[in-house]
Amino acid sequence: MTAIFVVTIANLFPGIHVDNFTTSLVVAAILALLNIFVKPILILFTLPITIFTFGLFLLVVNALIILMCDSLVTGFKVDGFWWALLFSLALSFLQSLLRKAVEQVDGRNPNNYR
């Protein structure tokens, strides 16, 4: 689903460019790998400023992850930090909506577990 969201966001925002759906699949895979391996290290190094900003600096970390993906994937272009931040916010929002919809349809809610 992330690949579909990447294409959707690229069509909505003029500062995000994706060549084709195959590129969006690669972007989704690279973002997953960066979030697994690089993001925890960035969070650890930026922990003092993250605490000082009450967690808002994590938005910057997310934008940096998007910019890293931009530099790694040919055919995916982000026109700057602010577009990366907006892309990150939009992607997170869409993924949250999907997660909420799946919870309602499936009936699984982590808050209901005993």
C-alpha positions in Angstrom: 0.0 0.0 0.0 2.9 2.4 0.7 3.8 2.3 -3.0 0.3 3.4 -4.0 0.5 6.1 -1.4 3.8 7.3 -2.8 2.3 7.6 -6.3 -0.8 9.3 -5.0 1.3 11.9 -3.0 3.5 12.5 -6.0 0.5 13.2 -8.1 -0.9 15.6 -5.5 2.3 17.6 -4.7 4.3 19.3 -7.4 7.6 19.0 -5.4 7.5 15.2 -5.4 8.3 13.3 -8.6 8.0 9.5 -9.2 8.7 8.1 -12.7 6.5 5.1 -12.5 4.8 2.5 -10.2 7.9 0.3 -10.2 9.9 3.2 -8.8 7.3 3.7 -6.1 7.7 0.0 -5.2 11.4 0.6 -4.8 10.8 3.8 -2.8 8.5 1.9 -0.5 11.1 -0.9 0.0 14.0 1.6 0.6 11.9 3.6 3.0 11.1 0.5 5.0 14.8 -0.4 5.1 15.9 3.1 6.1 13.2 3.2 8.8 14.4 -0.1 10.2 18.2 0.5 10.1 19.0 4.2 9.8 16.1 5.9 11.6 16.8 4.4 15.1 20.4 5.6 14.8 19.3 9.1 13.9 16.8 9.2 16.7 19.6 8.1 19.2 21.9 10.8 18.0 19.3 13.5 18.1 17.7 12.4 21.4 18.6 15.6 23.3 17.1 18.0 20.7 14.1 15.6 20.3 13.4 15.8 24.1 14.0 19.6 24.0 11.4 20.0 21.2 9.0 17.6 22.8 9.3 15.1 20.0 8.8 17.6 17.1 12.3 17.1 15.9 11.2 13.6 14.8 9.5 15.3 11.9 12.9 16.5 10.8 14.3 13.0 11.1 11.5 11.7 8.9 12.2 14.4 6.3 15.9 13.4 6.4 14.9 9.8 5.8 12.9 10.9 2.7 15.8 12.9 1.4 18.1 9.8 1.9 15.6 7.8 -0.1 15.7 10.5 -2.8 19.4 10.2 -3.1 19.3 6.4 -3.3 16.4 5.8 -5.7 16.7 6.8 -9.4 13.4 8.1 -10.6 12.3 9.5 -7.2 12.9 13.2 -6.7 12.0 15.5 -3.9 12.5 19.2 -4.5 13.9 20.1 -1.1 13.5 19.7 2.7 10.1 21.2 3.0 8.7 19.0 0.3 10.3 16.0 2.1 8.6 17.1 5.3 5.3 17.5 3.6 5.7 14.1 1.9 6.5 12.5 5.2 3.5 14.0 6.9 1.2 13.0 4.1 2.5 9.4 4.0 2.2 9.1 7.7 -1.4 10.4 7.6 -2.4 8.0 4.8 -0.8 5.0 6.5 -2.6 6.0 9.8 -6.0 6.2 8.0 -5.4 2.8 6.4 -4.4 1.2 9.7 -7.5 2.7 11.4 -9.7 1.4 8.5 -8.2 -2.1 8.8 -8.7 -2.2 12.5 -12.4 -1.3 12.1 -13.0 -3.8 9.4 -11.0 -6.6 11.0 -12.2 -5.9 14.5 -8.7 -5.9 15.8 -7.9 -3.1 18.2 -4.6 -3.3 20.2 -6.4 -1.5 23.1 -8.9 -4.3 23.4 -6.3 -7.0 24.1 -6.1 -8.4 27.7 
